[in-house]
Amino acid sequence: MSEKKKTEKKKTMSEEKKTERTEAQILSDAFEGMKGRQPKSDQELNEWLATDEGKQATMFEPTLMSRWGEIGHS
């Protein structure tokens, strides 16, 4: 693999990790906004996301996470 492709792959992986952190932060912020505190664990956050309250609080978030929405993925 050429150095240019390795660099591009690293950038892509770095951007994906950044997106994952951003998504996690958005979900954690939504929890905090509704509950008034940060979730104690990932499990608590996931359990809350499965509730009606969690679903309603995050129903519009996916469009914020991706500039292209679901259509832009290759």
DSSP file (Angstrom, degrees, kcal/mol; ACC not computed):
  #  RESIDUE AA STRUCTURE BP1 BP2  ACC     N-H-->O    O-->H-N    N-H-->O    O-->H-N    TCO  KAPPA ALPHA  PHI   PSI    X-CA   Y-CA   Z-CA
    1    1 A M              0   0    0      0, 0.0     5,-0.0     0, 0.0     0, 0.0   0.000 360.0 360.0 360.0 135.5    0.0    0.0    0.0
    2    2 A S     >  -     0   0    0      1,-0.1     4,-2.2     4,-0.0     5,-0.2  -0.273 360.0-114.7 -71.6 159.8    1.4    3.4   -0.9
    3    3 A E  H  > S+     0   0    0      1,-0.2     4,-2.5     2,-0.2     5,-0.2   0.868 116.6  55.5 -61.4 -37.3    2.2    6.0    1.7
    4    4 A K  H  > S+     0   0    0      1,-0.2     4,-2.4     2,-0.2    -1,-0.2   0.927 109.1  45.9 -63.1 -44.6   -0.6    8.3    0.4
    5    5 A K  H  > S+     0   0    0      2,-0.2     4,-2.5     1,-0.2    -1,-0.2   0.881 111.7  52.3 -66.4 -37.9   -3.2    5.5    0.7
    6    6 A K  H  X S+     0   0    0     -4,-2.2     4,-2.4     2,-0.2    -2,-0.2   0.915 111.0  47.8 -62.5 -42.6   -1.9    4.7    4.3
    7    7 A T  H  X S+     0   0    0     -4,-2.5     4,-2.3     2,-0.2    -2,-0.2   0.916 112.4  48.5 -64.7 -43.4   -2.3    8.4    5.2
    8    8 A E  H  X S+     0   0    0     -4,-2.4     4,-2.4     1,-0.2    -2,-0.2   0.901 111.4  50.4 -63.1 -40.6   -5.7    8.6    3.7
    9    9 A K  H  X S+     0   0    0     -4,-2.5     4,-2.6     2,-0.2    -2,-0.2   0.908 110.0  50.2 -65.0 -41.8   -6.8    5.4    5.6
   10   10 A K  H  X S+     0   0    0     -4,-2.4     4,-2.7     2,-0.2    -2,-0.2   0.910 110.8  49.7 -62.2 -42.3   -5.4    6.8    8.9
   11   11 A K  H  X S+     0   0    0     -4,-2.3     4,-2.7     2,-0.2    -2,-0.2   0.922 111.3  49.0 -62.3 -43.8   -7.4   10.0    8.3
   12   12 A T  H  X S+     0   0    0     -4,-2.4     4,-2.3     2,-0.2    -2,-0.2   0.923 112.9  46.6 -62.8 -44.7  -10.5    8.1    7.6
   13   13 A M  H  X S+     0   0    0     -4,-2.6     4,-2.3     2,-0.2    -1,-0.2   0.899 112.7  50.5 -64.6 -40.0  -10.1    6.0   10.7
   14   14 A S  H  X S+     0   0    0     -4,-2.7     4,-2.2     1,-0.2    -2,-0.2   0.905 110.4  49.2 -63.9 -41.7   -9.4    9.0   12.8
   15   15 A E  H  X S+     0   0    0     -4,-2.7     4,-2.4     2,-0.2    -2,-0.2   0.881 109.7  52.3 -64.8 -38.2  -12.5   10.8   11.5
   16   16 A E  H  X S+     0   0    0     -4,-2.3     4,-2.4     2,-0.2    -2,-0.2   0.912 109.8  48.3 -64.2 -42.7  -14.6    7.7   12.2
   17   17 A K  H  X S+     0   0    0     -4,-2.3     4,-2.4     2,-0.2    -2,-0.2   0.899 111.4  50.7 -63.4 -40.2  -13.3    7.6   15.8
   18   18 A K  H  X S+     0   0    0     -4,-2.2     4,-2.5     2,-0.2    -2,-0.2   0.906 110.2  49.6 -63.6 -41.4  -14.0   11.3   16.1
   19   19 A T  H  X S+     0   0    0     -4,-2.4     4,-3.0     2,-0.2    -2,-0.2   0.908 109.5  51.7 -63.5 -42.4  -17.6   10.8   14.8
   20   20 A E  H  X S+     0   0    0     -4,-2.4     4,-2.6     2,-0.2    -2,-0.2   0.920 111.6  46.7 -60.9 -44.0  -18.1    7.9   17.3
   21   21 A R  H  X S+     0   0    0     -4,-2.4     4,-2.5     2,-0.2    -1,-0.2   0.902 112.4  50.5 -64.3 -40.2  -17.0   10.2   20.2
   22   22 A T  H  X S+     0   0    0     -4,-2.5     4,-2.5     2,-0.2    -2,-0.2   0.928 111.1  48.0 -63.9 -45.0  -19.2   13.0   18.9
   23   23 A E  H  X S+     0   0    0     -4,-3.0     4,-2.4     1,-0.2    -2,-0.2   0.924 112.5  49.2 -60.6 -45.1  -22.2   10.6   18.7
   24   24 A A  H  X S+     0   0    0     -4,-2.6     4,-2.4     1,-0.2    -1,-0.2   0.893 111.6  49.2 -62.0 -40.1  -21.5    9.3   22.2
   25   25 A Q  H  X S+     0   0    0     -4,-2.5     4,-2.8     2,-0.2    -1,-0.2   0.896 109.5  51.7 -67.4 -40.1  -21.2   12.9   23.5
   26   26 A I  H  X S+     0   0    0     -4,-2.5     4,-2.2     2,-0.2    -2,-0.2   0.929 112.7  45.5 -61.1 -45.4  -24.5   13.9   21.8
   27   27 A L  H  X S+     0   0    0     -4,-2.4     4,-2.2     2,-0.2    -2,-0.2   0.900 113.7  48.9 -65.6 -40.9  -26.3   10.9   23.4
   28   28 A S  H  X S+     0   0    0     -4,-2.4     4,-2.5     1,-0.2    -2,-0.2   0.892 110.9  50.8 -65.3 -39.3  -24.7   11.6   26.8
   29   29 A D  H  X S+     0   0    0     -4,-2.8     4,-2.5     2,-0.2    -2,-0.2   0.875 108.2  52.3 -65.3 -37.7  -25.7   15.3   26.5
   30   30 A A  H  X S+     0   0    0     -4,-2.2     4,-1.8     2,-0.2    -2,-0.2   0.916 110.0  49.0 -63.6 -43.1  -29.3   14.3   25.7
   31   31 A F  H  X S+     0   0    0     -4,-2.2     4,-3.2     1,-0.2     5,-0.4   0.944 111.9  48.6 -59.4 -48.3  -29.4   12.1   28.8
   32   32 A E  H  X S+     0   0    0     -4,-2.5     4,-2.6     1,-0.2    -2,-0.2   0.887 108.7  53.8 -61.8 -39.4  -28.0   14.9   30.9
   33   33 A G  H  < S+     0   0    0     -4,-2.5    -1,-0.2     1,-0.2    -2,-0.2   0.860 117.6  36.0 -63.0 -35.8  -30.6   17.3   29.5
   34   34 A M  H  < S+     0   0    0     -4,-1.8    -2,-0.2    -3,-0.2    -1,-0.2   0.847 129.8  30.6 -85.9 -36.7  -33.4   15.0   30.4
   35   35 A K  H  < S-     0   0    0     -4,-3.2    -3,-0.2     2,-0.3    -2,-0.2   0.633  98.0-124.3-100.6 -16.3  -32.1   13.6   33.7
   36   36 A G  S  < S+     0   0    0     -4,-2.6     2,-0.3    -5,-0.4    -4,-0.2   0.621  83.5  62.1  81.7  12.2  -30.0   16.5   35.0
   37   37 A R  S    S-     0   0    0     -6,-0.3    -2,-0.3    -5,-0.1    -1,-0.2  -0.978  89.4 -92.6-158.2 163.1  -26.8   14.4   35.3
   38   38 A Q        -     0   0    0     -2,-0.3    -9,-0.1     1,-0.1     2,-0.1  -0.505  54.3 -94.9 -75.3 150.3  -24.4   12.4   33.2
   39   39 A P        -     0   0    0      0, 0.0    -1,-0.1     0, 0.0     3,-0.1  -0.391  25.1-135.8 -64.1 145.2  -25.2    8.7   32.9
   40   40 A K  S    S-     0   0    0      1,-0.1     2,-0.3    -3,-0.1     3,-0.1   0.768  81.3  -1.6 -72.9 -25.9  -23.3    6.5   35.5
   41   41 A S  S  > S-     0   0    0      1,-0.1     4,-2.0     0, 0.0    -1,-0.1  -0.968  72.8-103.5-156.1 166.8  -22.3    4.0   32.8
   42   42 A D  H  > S+     0   0    0     -2,-0.3     4,-2.9     1,-0.2     5,-0.2   0.864 121.2  56.8 -62.5 -35.7  -22.7    3.1   29.2
   43   43 A Q  H  > S+     0   0    0      2,-0.2     4,-2.7     1,-0.2     5,-0.2   0.924 105.6  49.2 -63.0 -44.2  -25.3    0.4   30.3
   44   44 A E  H  > S+     0   0    0      2,-0.2     4,-2.2     1,-0.2    -1,-0.2   0.916 112.5  48.5 -61.5 -42.2  -27.4    3.1   32.0
   45   45 A L  H  X S+     0   0    0     -4,-2.0     4,-2.6     2,-0.2    -2,-0.2   0.937 112.6  47.8 -62.2 -47.4  -27.2    5.3   28.9
   46   46 A N  H  X S+     0   0    0     -4,-2.9     4,-1.2     1,-0.2    -2,-0.2   0.885 111.2  50.6 -62.7 -39.9  -28.2    2.3   26.6
   47   47 A E  H  < S+     0   0    0     -4,-2.7     4,-0.4     1,-0.2     3,-0.3   0.911 112.0  47.8 -64.1 -41.4  -31.1    1.3   28.9
   48   48 A W  H >< S+     0   0    0     -4,-2.2     3,-1.4     1,-0.2     6,-0.7   0.894 106.8  56.6 -65.8 -40.0  -32.4    4.9   28.9
   49   49 A L  H 3< S+     0   0    0     -4,-2.6    -1,-0.2     1,-0.3    -2,-0.2   0.791 102.4  57.1 -62.1 -27.0  -32.0    5.1   25.1
   50   50 A A  T 3< S+     0   0    0     -4,-1.2    -1,-0.3    -3,-0.3    -2,-0.2   0.622  92.9  88.7 -79.6 -12.9  -34.3    2.1   24.8
   51   51 A T  S <> S-     0   0    0     -3,-1.4     4,-2.5    -4,-0.4     5,-0.2  -0.374  92.2-111.1 -80.6 164.1  -37.1    3.8   26.7
   52   52 A D  H  > S+     0   0    0      1,-0.2     4,-2.6     2,-0.2     5,-0.2   0.901 120.0  53.1 -58.9 -40.9  -39.7    6.0   25.1
   53   53 A E  H  > S+     0   0    0      1,-0.2     4,-2.3     2,-0.2    -1,-0.2   0.926 110.4  46.4 -60.8 -45.8  -38.2    9.1   26.8
   54   54 A G  H  > S+     0   0    0     -6,-0.7     4,-1.2     2,-0.2    -1,-0.2   0.893 112.5  49.9 -64.5 -40.9  -34.8    8.2   25.3
   55   55 A K  H  X S+     0   0    0     -4,-2.5     4,-0.5    -7,-0.3     3,-0.3   0.912 112.7  46.8 -64.8 -42.8  -36.1    7.5   21.9
   56   56 A Q  H >< S+     0   0    0     -4,-2.6     3,-0.7     1,-0.2     4,-0.3   0.885 109.9  53.8 -66.6 -38.1  -38.1   10.8   21.8
   57   57 A A  H 3< S+     0   0    0     -4,-2.3    -1,-0.2     1,-0.2    -2,-0.2   0.763 119.7  33.0 -67.6 -24.6  -35.1   12.8   23.1
   58   58 A T  H >< S+     0   0    0     -4,-1.2     3,-1.2    -3,-0.3    -1,-0.2   0.289  81.9 110.3-115.0   9.4  -32.9   11.4   20.3
   59   59 A M  T << S+     0   0    0     -3,-0.7    -1,-0.1    -4,-0.5    -2,-0.1   0.753  87.5  37.9 -62.9 -24.1  -35.3   11.1   17.4
   60   60 A F  T >> S+     0   0    0     -4,-0.3     3,-0.7    -3,-0.2     4,-0.5   0.474  92.3  91.7-103.5  -2.6  -33.8   13.9   15.4
   61   61 A E  H X>  +     0   0    0     -3,-1.2     3,-1.6     1,-0.2     4,-1.3   0.833  68.0  70.5 -65.1 -37.7  -30.1   13.3   16.2
   62   62 A P  H 3> S+     0   0    0      0, 0.0     4,-0.9     0, 0.0     3,-0.2   0.830  96.6  54.1 -54.8 -33.0  -29.1   11.0   13.3
   63   63 A T  H <4 S+     0   0    0     -3,-0.7     6,-0.2     1,-0.2    -2,-0.2   0.792 106.9  52.4 -70.7 -25.1  -29.3   13.9   10.8
   64   64 A L  H << S+     0   0    0     -3,-1.6    -1,-0.2    -4,-0.5    -3,-0.1   0.773 104.1  57.3 -77.3 -25.6  -27.0   15.9   13.0
   65   65 A M  H  < S+     0   0    0     -4,-1.3     2,-0.4    -3,-0.2    -2,-0.2   0.741 110.1  41.2 -79.3 -23.2  -24.4   13.1   13.1
   66   66 A S    ><  -     0   0    0     -4,-0.9     3,-0.6     1,-0.1    -1,-0.2  -0.987  63.0-153.1-131.1 127.9  -23.9   12.9    9.3
   67   67 A R  T 3  S+     0   0    0     -2,-0.4    -1,-0.1     1,-0.2    -2,-0.0   0.821 102.8  39.0 -64.4 -29.3  -23.7   15.7    6.9
   68   68 A W  T >> S-     0   0    0      1,-0.3     4,-0.9    -3,-0.1     3,-0.6   0.441 100.3-141.9-102.3  -1.2  -25.0   13.5    4.1
   69   69 A G  T <4  -     0   0    0     -3,-0.6     3,-0.3     1,-0.2    -1,-0.3  -0.296  56.6 -44.2  67.1-161.0  -27.6   11.5    6.1
   70   70 A E  T >4 S+     0   0    0      1,-0.2     3,-0.8     2,-0.1    -1,-0.2   0.731 134.3  66.3 -75.5 -22.2  -28.0    7.9    5.3
   71   71 A I  T <4 S+     0   0    0     -3,-0.6    -1,-0.2     1,-0.2    -2,-0.2   0.837  91.4  61.5 -69.5 -34.2  -27.9    8.5    1.5
   72   72 A G  T 3< S+     0   0    0     -4,-0.9    -1,-0.2    -3,-0.3     2,-0.2   0.548  77.0 106.7 -76.4  -7.4  -24.3    9.6    1.4
   73   73 A H    <         0   0    0     -3,-0.8    -3,-0.0    -4,-0.2     0, 0.0  -0.510 360.0 360.0 -75.5 138.1  -22.7    6.4    2.7
   74   74 A S              0   0    0     -2,-0.2    -1,-0.1     0, 0.0    -2,-0.0   0.425 360.0 360.0-104.9 360.0  -20.8    4.4    0.2
